[in-house]
């Protein structure tokens, strides 16, 4: 164990099976669309508005660099009980703010039941369906971003 291990250790918010199920949901959704979905989980939100933090994470992960501007980040601050969904220009123009708000409300409902992984998997599937509708998979599509969960501080 190195001197910096304490600072870099990720929180175990999910069981190994839940982690794998979330990653598999992302992969399944992305197999049918050119869109990209990322899940970012951290302990606390350092912003008053989780949407602002989600935007910072989105741009920090370079999700605005996708060819069709159809990346989506699902942001969750576990201890602060905050979450947001941030979609790039291409997908946002297709689905609008009401879609994102509806998805957040559904996930909040799952979270109130402490079904965190299930809530994330469900929203990933629904975002994937929206991406499939507006950005279907084409032969030359490639996975532009990693599918694994990103853990912040």
C-alpha positions as CSV (number, residue, x, y, z in Angstrom):
1,X,0.0,0.0,0.0
2,X,1.6,3.3,-1.2
3,X,1.5,6.6,0.6
4,X,-1.2,7.9,-1.7
5,X,-3.5,4.8,-1.6
6,X,-5.7,6.4,1.0
7,X,-6.5,9.3,-1.3
8,X,-7.1,7.3,-4.5
9,X,-9.2,4.5,-3.0
10,X,-12.6,4.5,-4.6
11,X,-15.7,4.1,-2.5
12,X,-17.4,0.8,-2.8
13,X,-20.8,2.1,-3.6
14,X,-21.8,-1.0,-5.5
15,X,-21.2,-4.7,-5.1
16,X,-19.0,-6.3,-7.9
17,X,-22.2,-7.8,-9.4
18,X,-23.9,-4.4,-9.4
19,X,-20.9,-2.7,-10.9
20,X,-20.7,-5.3,-13.7
21,X,-24.5,-4.9,-14.3
22,X,-24.2,-1.2,-14.7
23,X,-21.2,-1.5,-17.1
24,X,-23.1,-4.2,-19.1
25,X,-26.2,-1.9,-19.3
26,X,-23.9,0.9,-20.7
27,X,-22.4,-1.5,-23.3
28,X,-25.8,-2.9,-24.3
29,X,-27.2,0.5,-24.9
30,X,-24.2,1.7,-26.8
31,X,-24.2,-1.4,-29.1
32,X,-27.3,0.0,-30.7
33,X,-26.4,3.6,-31.0
34,X,-23.5,6.0,-31.9
35,X,-24.2,7.8,-28.6
36,X,-22.0,7.5,-25.6
37,X,-23.1,7.1,-22.0
38,X,-20.9,7.6,-18.9
39,X,-21.8,7.1,-15.2
40,X,-19.8,9.3,-12.8
41,X,-20.2,8.7,-9.0
42,X,-18.6,10.6,-6.2
43,X,-19.2,11.1,-2.5
44,X,-20.1,14.8,-2.4
45,X,-21.2,17.5,-4.8
46,X,-19.0,20.5,-4.4
47,X,-21.6,22.7,-6.2
48,X,-24.9,24.0,-5.1
49,X,-26.5,22.8,-8.3
50,X,-25.7,19.2,-9.4
51,X,-26.4,20.1,-13.0
52,X,-23.4,22.5,-12.9
53,X,-21.2,19.7,-11.5
54,X,-22.5,17.3,-14.1
55,X,-21.5,19.8,-16.8
56,X,-18.0,20.2,-15.3
57,X,-17.7,16.4,-15.2
58,X,-19.0,16.1,-18.8
59,X,-16.4,18.5,-20.2
60,X,-13.7,17.1,-17.9
61,X,-14.3,13.7,-19.4
62,X,-14.1,15.3,-22.9
63,X,-17.6,14.0,-23.7
64,X,-18.2,17.0,-25.9
65,X,-15.7,15.6,-28.3
66,X,-18.0,12.9,-29.7
67,X,-18.5,13.1,-33.4
68,X,-22.3,13.5,-33.3
69,X,-22.3,15.5,-30.0
70,X,-24.5,12.8,-28.5
71,X,-22.7,12.0,-25.2
72,X,-24.6,11.8,-21.9
73,X,-23.2,11.7,-18.4
74,X,-25.2,10.5,-15.4
75,X,-23.8,12.3,-12.4
76,X,-24.4,11.0,-8.8
77,X,-23.2,12.4,-5.5
78,X,-24.0,9.5,-3.1
79,X,-23.6,11.1,0.3
80,X,-25.2,14.4,-0.8
81,X,-28.1,12.6,-2.4
82,X,-27.8,14.7,-5.6
83,X,-27.9,13.6,-9.2
84,X,-28.2,15.1,-12.6
85,X,-28.1,14.0,-16.2
86,X,-26.2,16.2,-18.7
87,X,-26.5,15.6,-22.4
88,X,-24.5,17.1,-25.2
89,X,-26.0,19.5,-27.8
90,X,-26.9,16.8,-30.4
91,X,-29.0,14.6,-28.1
92,X,-30.4,17.5,-26.0
93,X,-31.8,19.2,-29.1
94,X,-33.7,15.9,-29.9
95,X,-35.1,15.0,-26.4
96,X,-35.3,18.4,-24.6
97,X,-35.1,19.3,-20.9
98,X,-38.4,17.5,-20.0
99,X,-36.9,14.1,-20.9
100,X,-33.9,14.7,-18.6
101,X,-36.1,15.9,-15.8
102,X,-38.4,12.8,-16.2
103,X,-35.4,10.5,-16.1
104,X,-34.0,12.1,-12.9
105,X,-37.4,11.8,-11.2
106,X,-37.5,8.1,-12.1
107,X,-34.0,7.6,-10.7
108,X,-34.9,9.5,-7.5
109,X,-37.8,7.2,-7.0
110,X,-35.4,4.2,-7.2
111,X,-32.9,5.8,-4.9
112,X,-35.6,6.5,-2.3
113,X,-36.0,2.7,-2.2
114,X,-32.2,2.4,-1.9
115,X,-32.2,0.6,-5.3
116,X,-29.2,2.6,-6.5
117,X,-27.8,0.1,-9.1
118,X,-31.3,-0.7,-10.4
119,X,-32.1,3.0,-10.8
120,X,-28.8,3.6,-12.7
121,X,-29.4,0.6,-14.9
122,X,-32.9,1.7,-15.7
123,X,-31.9,5.2,-16.6
124,X,-29.0,4.0,-18.7
125,X,-31.5,1.8,-20.7
126,X,-33.9,4.7,-21.2
127,X,-31.2,7.1,-22.2
128,X,-29.9,4.4,-24.5
129,X,-33.4,4.0,-26.1
130,X,-33.5,7.8,-26.7
131,X,-30.1,7.6,-28.3
132,X,-31.1,4.7,-30.4
133,X,-34.1,6.6,-31.7
134,X,-32.1,9.6,-32.7
135,X,-28.6,8.2,-33.3
136,X,-29.0,4.6,-34.4
137,X,-25.9,2.4,-34.8
138,X,-24.2,2.5,-38.2
139,X,-21.5,0.1,-39.5
140,X,-18.7,2.6,-39.0
141,X,-19.6,3.5,-35.4
142,X,-16.9,3.0,-32.8
143,X,-16.9,3.2,-29.1
144,X,-15.5,6.7,-28.5
145,X,-15.4,6.6,-24.7
146,X,-14.8,4.0,-22.0
147,X,-17.8,2.2,-20.6
148,X,-16.7,1.7,-17.1
149,X,-18.1,3.7,-14.1
150,X,-16.0,6.8,-13.3
151,X,-15.4,7.3,-9.5
152,X,-14.6,10.8,-8.3
153,X,-13.7,12.0,-4.9
